[in-house]
Amino acid sequence: MSIVPVSLGDRSYDVAIEAGSLDGAARHLAPWLKRGRAIIITDSNVAHHQLPRLEASLDGLERHVITLPAGESTKSWAQLEALTDRLLALEVERGDHIIALGGGVIGDLVGFAAAILKRGCGFIQIPTTLLAQVDSSVGGKTAINTRAGKNLIGAFHQPSFVLIDPSVLDTLPRRELGAGYAEVVKYGLIGDFGFFEWCEANAARLLAGDAEARVHAIATSVAAKAAIVGDDERETSGRRALLNLGHTFGHALEAETGFSDRLLHGEGVAAGMALAFRYSARRGLCASQDAERVAAHLRAVALPDGLAAAGIAASGETLVAHMLHDKKMAAGTLAFILARAIGNSFVDKSVELADVAAFLNAETRSS
């Protein structure tokens, strides 16, 4: 088992990574299930594939399972209200720990419910998608979506423990796995050129199910995120903002599709990262060869590398209008994550949105 610590003082916790660990979850979760019962929140897809494994490992404990609809629309006010009502009916106490078994949607929703229930109870993340394993389950960002945009209502609330079993990825559709891979390669693009090179050489193995490649990718990604979160938990110094590489562009693309399955979150991030590198090249910040190398790698793993590949035909002005609802907007300025090179990303608060719109219009014309 690989253990990656997330060092946050009295909110520190471990991320445990081991193939098959879901089948032995009881021994890992025992310290947090002190009342002899487990409250598990999952979705309809995960309930079919992974819930039986978790329940079997918790045999002998009182178990309560809350199964929510699968899909991004579950991150809503209505589902948050229904979930908190169910948890209150189960008499969850502040010292209890509820279990989020699922991908990023379940992790975000359950984490937010835990943050506000009785002013905060504990929770444990058991992520079941690659995207959640390498990104959303670590770091304490929790949220729901609203009509105004994605993740605009939420809280920072760290889990007490994260248990990652790479074997659960075997049941993921190839498209979901690819969407998660976008968040893996992101860590190489942000600040680790060597890891990007590893991704170029090993992405096919990872996506084909190679266990060693998956463990390495997950552990490397989690360690990179843990280091950033440990330095900048609430995105105040700017370092944590680097984790948003591709997200400002990507969220605008998702908003244009109505946050639907037309464009999965990881697919939006992939297209957004390619756009961020091309925009950086347009501004003379990085070499055009770097931008093309990033796009070529995304194409090689069947991820979108721009607007056309993501199925977006909207104008630059329309996409920039979506960006105005970005939660990172401060004093009328939106920070963009741009790049000087592969593995050398930085925060730029001087970007003119009119220039971004012109760039996106040029992207549309060239596609």
Secondary structure, DSSP 8 states (H G I E B T S, - for coil): -EEEEE--GGG-EEEEE-TTGGGGHHHHHGGG-TTSEEEEEEEHHHHHHTHHHHHHHTTTSEEEEEEE--SGGGSSHHHHHHHHHHHHHTT--TT-EEEEEESHHHHHHHHHHHHHGGG--EEEEEE-SHHIIIIITSS-EEEEEETTEEEEEEEE---SEEEE-GGGGGGS-HHHHHHHHHHHHHHHHHH-HHHHHHHHHHHHHHHHT-HHHHHHHHHHHHHHHHHHHHH-TTS-SSSGGGGGTTHHHHHHHHHHTTSSTTS-HHHHHHHHHHHHHHHHHHTTSS-HHHHHHHHHHHHHTT---STTTTT----HHHHHHHHTT-TT-BTTB--EEEEEETTEEEEES---HHHHHHHHHHHHHH-
